[in-house]
């Protein structure tokens, strides 16, 4: 092969490689990159910037964290990552050429491909890629020095700096294999964070991987509109596991952070705050603007405005949360009296993940306990615990939320709890159960089960424990 032909082949191979990498980042796994933003808090504050210099590789982390803020925009994440990979490849290409290797451009693709694979792990910081680019070009600059002695001294100094920097950068790298299911979960999480609940509902109904996280966000989309019982069985449900994400050892940081959303919606601010703090603690460097935003919301709900002000002040120094934080600060400065405290339930001591106790307390004592009541009743139903459902329905729902109508899911479940020694007509009237529901139950019991695949009767008979 001639030199020109080899050069042309290298150009084609390199171009195809980077176009493919950009397409993977942009269209196949965009939210694996976007999730990196959840693990970053970057403030434009001198003392905050100074904290970076207490550890090795400060320039890499400052540049990486500043850029990662903008990863909330998927095309920015794909573009920035691809550009830095190109810069790293160019530096490696010059180094391999200086080593007189044949086809240096192709050899340089090998470490570039390894770095690209690492970047698809959400908890691997962008600082690793920034640092790799920085050192690649510093070595290029060192080897370009004409004085042989100075050249080797510069290269030796860089090698000495590389060891602690590499250790600091890679200590944050928790590598995971990218997958289509996790990409779907990350995507629905960010659609929910952006308030695109119509998209969340559509994704939840589809749920191609029968994912717990996707079911979880689908249920939140229904609960936000007060339609949790109406939409519950219209999508895949991994039994009761799709209502809350438990916090326990071994749960990934992403799920710790996601677990706060249903708790906050139900009004369980204590457990939501605990989950947010755990999400912050177990993030790669214990920094998360998203968790600080949530804790500011919780402080508002609790009426703890001093704490809210501290969190908002921090967020006002960030890039993408600045506007939201400044609006909150303005509200605190001008109109605190108009703010309503959401958390008015009775304080009790519970263990974390004890959802039934917490929801029952919210249902009994909160002035706005409808969402918590629906979550409690749906938890009973998905757990197939009809005894608890009937007790909780009678105590928290009946006479309070059934004035206008009773959700079909509850009607179907109530029929299964009726007392044989009491007049059916009286019970139907007392619990406001439609005649059509009774007729459908009769049809179901006659063997026409396929007609009622979305009914609670079908779920109760056939649902198996979730994986």
N, C-alpha and C positions, 0 to 999 in steps of 0.2 A: 504494500500500500504506500503511495506517495505521501510526502509530508503534507501537501495541500489536501489530499483526500482524507488523511487522518485528522487534520484540523477541522475540515468540514463535518466529518462524522462526530467529532467531539462537540462542535457547536450545536448540532442537531440533538445529540443525546442530552446535553446540558439544558437546552431549551425545553425539551420534552419533560425532563425531570422537574424543572421548576414550575412549568405550567401544570403538571400533574399535582405537584405539592400544593400549589395555590388552589386548584380545584378541590382537592381533598379537604383543605382547611375551610374553603368557602361553602362547599355543597355537601360533603359527606359527614364531616365531624366539626361543624362550626361551633357548636355549643360546648365541645370539649375545651376549646380555647376561651370561649366567653366565660366559662365557669371560673377561670383564673381570677376574674375581677372580684369574686366572692372572698378571696383570700388576701386581699390587699387593702390597706388604708394608707393613702399618701396625702399628707397635709403640706400646704405651702407655708411652712412655719420654720423659722431659723432653728429653734430648739429641736423640732422634729427631724429636720435635715441633719442636725449635728449628731443625733442618735445613731445615724447610719455609720458614722466614722468610729464607733466603738467596736466595730466588727470588721473582719476582712471583706474585701471587694465592695467598698461603699459606693463607688461610682456605678458599678454594675447594678446594684440594688436600687439606687436612686433612679437611674434611667429606666430600669425595668419596671419598677413600681409606678413611676409616673406614666409610662406608656400603658401599663395594664389597666389603669383607670378607664381608658377609652375602649377596652375590650367589651364593654356593654354593647357596643355597636359591632355586630358580627363581621361586617366587611372590613372594618378597621382591624379587627383581630387577625383575620386572614392576611390582609395586606402587610401589616407590620411584621408578622412572623415570617412571611415569605421574603420581605426585603432584608431582614437580618440574616436569614439563611443564605441569601445571595451574597451579602457582604462577607459572611464567614467562608463561603465557598471560594470567593475571589481571593481572600487572604491565604487560604490553604493552597489554592492553585499556584500562587506565587511562590510559596514555600516549597511545594513539590517541584516546581520548575527550577528553583535554586539548587535543589538536591539532584537535579539532572535526571529525574524519572521520566520515562516515556509516557506520553499522554497525561500530563499533569492535571489537566482540567477534569479528566475522568477519575483519576485517583482522589482528587479533592471531593468528589461526590460521595465517597464512602463515609467520612466523618460527618458530612452534611446530612446524609440520610439517617445516620444514627441520632443526630441532634433533632431532626424533624420528628422522628418516632418518639423521642422523649417529650417533645413539646405537646404531644397529644394527650399527655397525662395532665389532668387539671391542676394537680397539686405541685407540678413542676413549675417553678417560677420563671417568668420571662428573663429574669436576671441571669440565668444560666446561659441563655443564648446571647444576651448582650455581652456577658463576660467572655464567652468564647470568641465573639467577634473582636472584642477589644484586645485580647491577648494574641489572636492570630495576626492582627495588624501591627501590634507592638513588636512581635517577633520579625515581621516583615521589615519594619523600620530598623530593627537592630541588625539584621543581616544585610541591609543596604549600606551600612557604615563601611567606608572604604578602609579605614585603619583596622588592621586585623586584630590588634590587641584590644582596642576599644570595642570592636564588634563582639568578641568573645566575652568581655566583661559585661557588656549590656545584655547579652543572651543569658549569661549566668545569673545576673540580677533578676531578670524576668523569670527564670526557672525557679529561683528562690521565692519570688512573689507568687508564682503560680500554685505552689503546694497549699499554702493556707487559704488562698482564694478559692481553689478548687474544692477544698474541704468545706468551706463555708457555703459555697453555692450548692454543692451536691447534698449537703445535709438537709436541705429543704425538698429534695427530689423524692417523692413517693410515687413510684412508677406503677401505672396500671395499664392493662391492655384495653385499647379503645374498642367499643362495641356499639352496635346499632341500638340495642335496648337502652344502654346508658345514655347514648346521644338523645334518644327520644325522651328519657326522663329529664335530662338537663334542659332540653328545649321546652317542655311543658312547665318546668320550674320557672324559667325566665319569662315565658308568656304570662304566667300568673303574676310574677313580680312586676311586669309591665302593665298589669291590669287588663290584659286582652282575654277576658273571660269567655267570650264566644269561641275563640280559638282553643282555649283550654277544654271547654265542653266537647268540642268536636274531636279533639285528640283523645279525650278520655273515653268517649263512646267507641272510638276505633280501637284503641289500645292493642296494637298488633302483637305485642310481646307478652300480653297479660301481666303487665308490670304492676307491682304494688304501689310504686311512687305515682304512676299515671292514674291509677284508681284513686289514690289519695287526693290528687289535685282535682280530679273530676268531681269527687264528693265535695270538696271545698267550693267548686264553682256552683254546685247545686245549693249548698247551704247558704251561700251569700245571698241568694234570691229567695230564701225561705222555702226551697223546694227539695230539700234533702230526701224526705220520704217519697216524694213523687218521682224523682229521677234515680233513686238508689239502684233499683234492679233493671234499669235500662242500659246498664253497662256492666262490664266484668267486675265482680267483687271477690277479692281473695278473703272471703268471710269478713270478720271484723277487723282484720289487719289493714284494710284500706281506709279506715277512719282516722287512725292516728299512727304516727311512726314512733315506736318506743325508743327511749334513750337507754342504751345498755352497752357494756363493753364490746368492742369490735364493730360497732356501727360506724360507717364511714362519715367523715366530716360533713360531706354534702347532705347526708340524711339528717345529721344532727341539726344543721341549719334549716333544712326543710321542715323538720318536726315542729318548728315554732308556729307555722302558718295556721294550722287547724286549731291549735291551742289558743292563739290570739283571737281567732274568729269566734270561738266558743266563749270567750271571755275569761279563760283561765290564765290570767296574766302572770301568776306566780310561776306556774310550770313553763309558760312561754319564755319568761325571763331566764329561768334556769337553763332551758335548752339553748337560748341565744348565747348565754355566757359559756356553756360547754362548747358550742359551735366555735366561738371565738377562741377558747382555750386550746382546742384540738386542731385549729387551722394551722398551716405550716409555721407561721411566725406569730401567732396570736394577734393577728391584725385583720379586721374585717369592717369595712365601711358599712356593708349591708347589715351586719349585726348591730352596729352602733345606731343605725337608723331605726331598726326595730326596737331597740332598748329606749330610744327617745320616744317612740310611739307608746310604749308601755308606761313610761314615766308620765306622759300626758294622761293616759287612761287612769293612772293611779292618783293623779292630782299632784304629783311630785315635780313641781315646775322647776325647782333648783337643779335637780338631776337632769331634767330635760334640757335646760339651758346649757349645761356642761356638754352634753352630747351634741347639741345643735351647734355650739361654738366650734367644736372639733370638725363637724361636717361642713361648716361654712368655709373651711380652708381647703376643701377638696374641689375637684374639677366638676364632676357630674352631679354631686349632691348639694352643691353650694346654693343654688336657687331655692330648693326645698327648705334647706336649713335656715336661710335668711328670712324666708316667709314665716317660719315657725318662731324665730327670734322676734320678728316684728309683732307677731301676735302676742307673744309674752310681754312685750314692752308696752303695748297699747290697749289690749282688750282681754286681760286674763279673767276678768269677772264673767265673761260670756262663755268661758270654756266649761263644759259639763264633764264631771268626773264619771267615767264609765264604770269603774270598779266600785260597786256599792254592795257587794255580796258579803256574807259573813266569813270571817277569817277562821280557817280550821287547819289543823296539821294533818298532812297526808304524805304518803310515800310517792316519789316520782313514778310515773306510769300508772298510778291508781286512778284511771280515768272515770270509773263509775262513781267513786266517792266524790271526786271533784265536780263532775257534771251534776250529780244529785244536789250538791250544795249550791251550785249556780242556779239550777232549776228552782230550788226552794227559796232562795234568798235574794237573787238578783232581780232588779226591776226590769231588766231586758234579758230574760233567760230563755227565750224561745229557741234560739239556735242551740244552746246547751241542752235543752230538753229534747230536741229532735236528735241530736247526737247521742244522747243517752238511750233513747228508745230504739234508734237504729243499731246501736251497739248491742242491745239486748236481742234484737231480731236477727242480726247477722251471726250472733253467737248461739242462735236457736234456743234462747232461754226465755220461753214464753211466760214462765212464772214471774220472772223479774219484769218482763215487759208489761204484763197486766198490772202488777203492783205499781210500777213507775208511771204507767199511763193514768191509772186512777188517782195517783197522788199529785202528779205534776202537770198533766195535760188536760184531763177531763174537767170540764167546767171553766176552763181558762182559755184554751186555744181551740176548742172544738165548737165554738158558738156558731160560726158560719158553715163550716164543713169539716169533714174528717178525711185526711189523705187516704187514698185507696189502699196503700200498703198497710196502714194501721187497721183499716176495716177488715182486710183479709186476715190479718194476724189475730184480731179480736174474736173473729168467728171461731178460731181454733181454741179459744180460752173460755168459751161460754159454759156455764153451769148447766148440766143436763137436768137438774132438778128445778130449774127456774124456767118460766115460760119464755120460749124463744122470741115471741112477739114483744114481750116487755124488754128483753135484752137488746133486741134490734132497735127499738125506739130509744132506749136509754143511751145507747152508744152511737146513735145517729148513723146506722149502717143502711146503705141503700139496698133496695130490693134486688137490684141488678147484681150486686155483689153476692148476695145469697144465692141467686140463680146460677151465677158463674161457679160458685163453690160446688153446687149440686152437679153441674156439668163436669167439673174437674173430677169429682169423686166417682163419676160414672165411667171414667177411663179416658176422657178426652183431654189428657194432660198436655198434649202438644199445642193446644190452643192457648195455653196460659203459661208460656215459658217465662214471661216477665212477672209472674205472680209470686207472692210470698209462699203460696202452697207448693209451687214447683221448686223454689229455692229450698224450703224446709225439707223436702223429701229427697232431693238429689245433691245438694251442695256438699262438697267434701272439704276437709281442712286444707288451707292454702299451703303452697310449697314454702 
